[in-house]
Amino acid sequence: MIHLTSMGVLAVRKDVLQRLERLAFALFLLALAGSLLLVWKGNLDARVSRMIDPYPPFTPIPGLEGRKVGLIAGHTGSDSGAVCPDGLREVDVNHAIAVRLAERLRQAGLQVDVLGEFDDRLPGYRADALLSIHADSCIDATGFKVARASFSIIPDADDRLVACLYRMYGETTGLPRHQSSITHDMTQYHAFRVIDPRTPAAIIETGFLGGDRRLLTKEQDRVVYGLARGIICFLKGEQP
Ligand SMILES: [Zn+2]
C-alpha cells in the first residue's frame, strides 16, 4: 500500500502534466509530418500525372468562349482516302483526329462542328476558323504541310491561320515541313470554294501514313494537342 503525502501528489501531477505535454508535442509533430507528406504527395501526383499525360485537358480560355470552329474530317462520308497495304485507311485516321480535336477545343470553350468531306453544311459555312484534316500517302516519307486557298479574299487572316498551324503543330509533333509537296488539290480545295469567303480556312496534311504512322495512329494525343494549339493561336490573334 502506498501512502502519498501532499508533496507526493503534487510530484505525480507534475509528472502527468509533463507526460501530457510531451504527448501533445508528439501529436503536433505527427500532424506536421502528415501534412508535409500530403503536400509532397500532391506534388508527386501532379508530377506523375504530367508524366502520364503530357497534354492535360484545356480549361475555358477567356475571350474564346462561344467562338465557332469547323473541322472537316477528311474523306468522311465520301471515300477512304489513302489506303495502306495492311488496310489502314486515311479516312479513319482523319476522323479519329477530328473527333478528338473537337473534344479538346470544346474544353477551351469553343463551339465546334465536325463536318464530312462534302457536308451539307459547307455551302456558305461561316465560322471563326475552318480546318480540313487529311493525312498523306503510305510512302515511307515524313513531314506535314498546311495550305490556304490561292484565291482567298482574306489572305492575311488565312496566312496567319496557316502560320499558327505550322508553328504549333511542328513544335508539338516535332515533324518537319514537307512544303514542296503542296498541290493544287490543297490550294484549290473544293470546300474553300463553297464556304462563306469570310471564313478563315486552311487544309492540313498531318503527316504520312507511311513514315509518320506511329505518330498518326499511336500518338494522336500529340497530333490533336498540336492542332488545338494552332487553332487557339489563331483565334487569340497571336502572330506566330
Ligand atoms: Zn486526304
Boltz pocket constraint, residues with backbone or C-beta under 6 A from the ligand:
constraints:
  - pocket:
      binder: B
      contacts: [[A, 74], [A, 75], [A, 81], [A, 82], [A, 90], [A, 133], [A, 134], [A, 135]]
      max_distance: 6.0
